[in-house]
Amino acid sequence: MGQLQRAIQDFNVAITLNPQGAEGFFLRGSLQYSLGEFQLALDGLSEAIRFNPNDARLYGARGAVYSILGHH
């Protein structure tokens, strides 16, 4: 298992401990994006936005995923 996969597992634990923390969803989604797991990244980033709708970087990251998926 690579370092990114281990980091995702760590963020899964962090999200379990703080399920309404946008940062865990954002960081896990960013890693999933890096691994090409775009739908998982999109789901996580959308969840992060649900918990912190005022964080512009979340929308930027989600927009990048939408663009990769061809949803402009």
C-alpha positions as protocol buffer text, in pm:
chain_id: "A"
residue {
  index: 1
  type: MET
  ca { x: 0 y: 0 z: 0 }
}
residue {
  index: 2
  type: GLY
  ca { x: 136 y: 340 z: -98 }
}
residue {
  index: 3
  type: GLN
  ca { x: 172 y: 647 z: 116 }
}
residue {
  index: 4
  type: LEU
  ca { x: -130 y: 817 z: -38 }
}
residue {
  index: 5
  type: GLN
  ca { x: -351 y: 518 z: 36 }
}
residue {
  index: 6
  type: ARG
  ca { x: -227 y: 514 z: 398 }
}
residue {
  index: 7
  type: ALA
  ca { x: -298 y: 885 z: 424 }
}
residue {
  index: 8
  type: ILE
  ca { x: -653 y: 826 z: 296 }
}
residue {
  index: 9
  type: GLN
  ca { x: -699 y: 562 z: 566 }
}
residue {
  index: 10
  type: ASP
  ca { x: -577 y: 815 z: 823 }
}
residue {
  index: 11
  type: PHE
  ca { x: -829 y: 1070 z: 698 }
}
residue {
  index: 12
  type: ASN
  ca { x: -1101 y: 804 z: 717 }
}
residue {
  index: 13
  type: VAL
  ca { x: -1019 y: 772 z: 1088 }
}
residue {
  index: 14
  type: ALA
  ca { x: -1016 y: 1151 z: 1129 }
}
residue {
  index: 15
  type: ILE
  ca { x: -1357 y: 1176 z: 960 }
}
residue {
  index: 16
  type: THR
  ca { x: -1493 y: 903 z: 1187 }
}
residue {
  index: 17
  type: LEU
  ca { x: -1372 y: 1101 z: 1489 }
}
residue {
  index: 18
  type: ASN
  ca { x: -1502 y: 1433 z: 1353 }
}
residue {
  index: 19
  type: PRO
  ca { x: -1774 y: 1352 z: 1098 }
}
residue {
  index: 20
  type: GLN
  ca { x: -1874 y: 1716 z: 1054 }
}
residue {
  index: 21
  type: GLY
  ca { x: -1521 y: 1844 z: 996 }
}
residue {
  index: 22
  type: ALA
  ca { x: -1489 y: 1980 z: 646 }
}
residue {
  index: 23
  type: GLU
  ca { x: -1109 y: 1969 z: 654 }
}
residue {
  index: 24
  type: GLY
  ca { x: -1091 y: 1589 z: 670 }
}
residue {
  index: 25
  type: PHE
  ca { x: -1325 y: 1554 z: 373 }
}
residue {
  index: 26
  type: PHE
  ca { x: -1131 y: 1819 z: 180 }
}
residue {
  index: 27
  type: LEU
  ca { x: -792 y: 1661 z: 239 }
}
residue {
  index: 28
  type: ARG
  ca { x: -912 y: 1308 z: 168 }
}
residue {
  index: 29
  type: GLY
  ca { x: -1082 y: 1432 z: -149 }
}
residue {
  index: 30
  type: SER
  ca { x: -761 y: 1603 z: -257 }
}
residue {
  index: 31
  type: LEU
  ca { x: -571 y: 1277 z: -217 }
}
residue {
  index: 32
  type: GLN
  ca { x: -838 y: 1084 z: -404 }
}
residue {
  index: 33
  type: TYR
  ca { x: -809 y: 1339 z: -684 }
}
residue {
  index: 34
  type: SER
  ca { x: -433 y: 1279 z: -693 }
}
residue {
  index: 35
  type: LEU
  ca { x: -498 y: 906 z: -729 }
}
residue {
  index: 36
  type: GLY
  ca { x: -746 y: 957 z: -1012 }
}
residue {
  index: 37
  type: GLU
  ca { x: -1042 y: 851 z: -795 }
}
residue {
  index: 38
  type: PHE
  ca { x: -1248 y: 1139 z: -926 }
}
residue {
  index: 39
  type: GLN
  ca { x: -1597 y: 1031 z: -822 }
}
residue {
  index: 40
  type: LEU
  ca { x: -1480 y: 963 z: -466 }
}
residue {
  index: 41
  type: ALA
  ca { x: -1305 y: 1300 z: -464 }
}
residue {
  index: 42
  type: LEU
  ca { x: -1620 y: 1470 z: -586 }
}
residue {
  index: 43
  type: ASP
  ca { x: -1830 y: 1304 z: -316 }
}
residue {
  index: 44
  type: GLY
  ca { x: -1588 y: 1403 z: -42 }
}
residue {
  index: 45
  type: LEU
  ca { x: -1550 y: 1760 z: -162 }
}
residue {
  index: 46
  type: SER
  ca { x: -1927 y: 1799 z: -183 }
}
residue {
  index: 47
  type: GLU
  ca { x: -1952 y: 1673 z: 175 }
}
residue {
  index: 48
  type: ALA
  ca { x: -1688 y: 1925 z: 282 }
}
residue {
  index: 49
  type: ILE
  ca { x: -1890 y: 2204 z: 119 }
}
residue {
  index: 50
  type: ARG
  ca { x: -2199 y: 2088 z: 305 }
}
residue {
  index: 51
  type: PHE
  ca { x: -2016 y: 2141 z: 635 }
}
residue {
  index: 52
  type: ASN
  ca { x: -1830 y: 2459 z: 537 }
}
residue {
  index: 53
  type: PRO
  ca { x: -2012 y: 2636 z: 253 }
}
residue {
  index: 54
  type: ASN
  ca { x: -1808 y: 2956 z: 294 }
}
residue {
  index: 55
  type: ASP
  ca { x: -1468 y: 2804 z: 205 }
}
residue {
  index: 56
  type: ALA
  ca { x: -1389 y: 2906 z: -153 }
}
residue {
  index: 57
  type: ARG
  ca { x: -1104 y: 2655 z: -192 }
}
residue {
  index: 58
  type: LEU
  ca { x: -1355 y: 2371 z: -157 }
}
residue {
  index: 59
  type: TYR
  ca { x: -1551 y: 2500 z: -455 }
}
residue {
  index: 60
  type: GLY
  ca { x: -1230 y: 2542 z: -656 }
}
residue {
  index: 61
  type: ALA
  ca { x: -1125 y: 2185 z: -583 }
}
residue {
  index: 62
  type: ARG
  ca { x: -1470 y: 2050 z: -666 }
}
residue {
  index: 63
  type: GLY
  ca { x: -1474 y: 2256 z: -986 }
}
residue {
  index: 64
  type: ALA
  ca { x: -1146 y: 2095 z: -1090 }
}
residue {
  index: 65
  type: VAL
  ca { x: -1300 y: 1751 z: -1042 }
}
residue {
  index: 66
  type: TYR
  ca { x: -1612 y: 1848 z: -1237 }
}
residue {
  index: 67
  type: SER
  ca { x: -1388 y: 1970 z: -1519 }
}
residue {
  index: 68
  type: ILE
  ca { x: -1192 y: 1642 z: -1527 }
}
residue {
  index: 69
  type: LEU
  ca { x: -1524 y: 1454 z: -1543 }
}
residue {
  index: 70
  type: GLY
  ca { x: -1639 y: 1675 z: -1833 }
}
residue {
  index: 71
  type: HIS
  ca { x: -1910 y: 1856 z: -1635 }
}
residue {
  index: 72
  type: HIS
  ca { x: -1845 y: 2220 z: -1725 }
}
